[in-house]
Amino acid sequence: MNQNEILEKSKEKRTKCIVYTRVMGYHRPVESFNIGKKGEHKERKFFLEKASQNNAA
């Protein structure tokens, strides 16, 4: 079973997910962005910050 078949089979169980992002100190839904801002959001690169290592002796 491929991905599309799985999605169609469970379509009635799915709900809309609203994605928020932080803009200028407050949270705003991405769906309210204009076309240019939506494109910019898609191009963002996400990273995981490594935990700092405290080697104090």
C-alpha positions as CSV (number, residue, x, y, z in Angstrom):
1,M,0.0,0.0,0.0
2,N,1.5,3.3,-1.0
3,Q,1.3,6.7,0.8
4,N,-1.6,8.1,-1.2
5,E,-3.7,5.0,-0.5
6,I,-3.0,5.2,3.2
7,L,-4.0,8.9,3.3
8,E,-7.2,8.3,1.4
9,K,-8.1,5.3,3.6
10,S,-7.8,7.4,6.8
11,K,-9.1,10.7,5.3
12,E,-12.1,10.9,7.7
13,K,-9.9,10.7,10.7
14,R,-7.6,13.5,9.7
15,T,-8.0,17.1,10.9
16,K,-6.5,20.4,9.7
17,C,-3.3,21.3,11.4
18,I,-2.6,25.1,11.8
19,V,1.1,25.9,11.9
20,Y,2.2,28.9,13.9
21,T,5.5,30.7,13.7
22,R,7.1,33.4,15.8
23,V,7.2,36.7,14.0
24,M,8.5,39.9,15.7
25,G,7.9,38.6,19.2
26,Y,4.4,37.1,18.7
27,H,3.0,33.9,17.2
28,R,1.1,34.0,13.9
29,P,-0.5,31.3,11.8
30,V,1.5,30.6,8.6
31,E,-1.8,30.3,6.6
32,S,-2.4,34.0,7.0
33,F,1.0,34.9,5.3
34,N,1.0,36.4,1.9
35,I,2.5,34.4,-1.0
36,G,6.0,35.8,-0.6
37,K,6.2,35.1,3.1
38,K,4.8,31.6,2.7
39,G,7.6,30.9,0.2
40,E,10.2,32.3,2.6
41,H,8.8,30.1,5.3
42,K,9.1,27.0,3.2
43,E,12.8,27.8,2.5
44,R,13.7,28.0,6.1
45,K,16.3,25.6,7.5
46,F,15.7,24.1,10.9
47,F,18.5,22.9,13.2
48,L,18.9,21.4,16.6
49,E,21.0,23.3,19.0
50,K,23.5,21.0,20.7
51,A,23.5,21.0,24.5
52,S,26.3,23.1,25.8
53,Q,29.0,21.1,27.6
54,N,30.3,22.7,30.8
55,N,33.8,21.4,31.4
56,A,34.5,23.6,34.5
57,A,36.9,21.9,36.8
